[in-house]
Amino acid sequence: MLAALEAALGEAVHAGRPVGGGDINEAYALELASGERAFVKTRAGADPAEYEAEAAGLRWLGECADVRVPEVLAVGSGPGEPFLALEWVEPGSLSAAGAERFGRGLTSMHQLAAAAHAWLPRAEGSSEPQRLGSLQIAAVPSDSWPEVYAEQRLRPLAQIALDRGALSPSGAEAVESVCSRIEDLAGPNEPPARLHGDLWSGNVHADSDGEAWLIDPSAQGGHREMDLAMLRLFGAPCEELIFDAYQEVAPLADGHAERVALWQLQPLLVHAALFGGNYGAAAERAARLYL
């Protein structure tokens, strides 16, 4: 992999050390011959399409000049372990001013839009499904967000969680009831926004200047409230500053506060399917709010 990485970067790697890389990947900070640094993630047996999809998503989100996204340096998909090499962003803490700029930047990114709900930025020639962690679900572009959310997100995820014993039958019934009422619950129609798709606080990387960078996307077209609900799910530094800045630029539709748990139902089902624990019960409680 090192030989392939050096060939892709066009320079030698002088040193490296392990760093945090998420739940499943190994990650390294590399010192390059030029004096620059790079972040590289890899995993034995990983499907190269996983990193190609992430790279495509980063490039797509990076088309918005008002959000910071690491530059994709190289994607390795040849023999040996696949890898994704990104611009190194020196870590720090999010400042108040950085949080406000991030909130305004999210409005710009969302307003760049997408071709359709469930539309995915793909590597050339790819027909990959939507990746949610290690899960893969269908992604069929549609003009209807409620249809996408019920048919391509909630129902298949609830079935996976149920099959894995992570969601109770009563929980699955509650999710099904939500799906049957989704047209009434989803709020006013909105055009498909350009979404990060997995915008929990761990995927908002603060740099040494206090600015926010988007990392690890599951980029897609969808309802803009999805990103904001995900950011609220586990809490985020300077959360209220981010949301206040967003609202000042692009106010959300009436009733958005009542829809937060509805949009959090998807990541809760993903976490239930992947990690079990109390996530299934949390998903059931969220679904029952709408019965």
C-alpha angles and dihedrals in degrees: 000000000000091000091049091047094051091047091051093047093043094228142072126270109231100184143347144187134196118260135175112291108171133268101314110016133082112227136194140191107221131199110215129207090250091060092252123122131226137195114224128186125190142156132195109251095011118152106248088219088069092064093039089055092049091049091050090050093050092050091048094050089043090063084082107086092202098065128062117234126169114254114250106238100178144340118211118206103150129098115325127026114344117232145185118217119198139178110276114247113196107231124239140138127294112252126212091249091047091051092052092049089049092052091051091044091055090058090054092048093049091047092055082073133193134255092254144336109288090019110145131205103234138188111253111286094008124135096179121157124238110288118214104177105304092337122100123202135171120278111197112167114238141170089227118079094186090055092049093047096049101036103031100031120021102034098047093041092049089051092051092048091047092049090051092050091245096114124047122232089249089052091051090050090052091052090048090053090053090051091052090055098037095115090060095041102045097075128220120350114265131185116256110276127210100254133194085212099205102047102160117143093263089065093055102083116197117211131212090269093056095254125135124241127191115232138169098023129186087200119198145134114271149113112324092223088068093071092046094047090050091051089055095047098083098012128253136223112267088005097162092047089055093050096043090052090048093050093049091059103032113012116210122240122270113280095028092131090058091052097054095094090045091060092041089060091081097056090042090056090046090052091046091053093045103036109014111199117109095335093095092055090046090053091050091050090050092050093049091059086073101045 
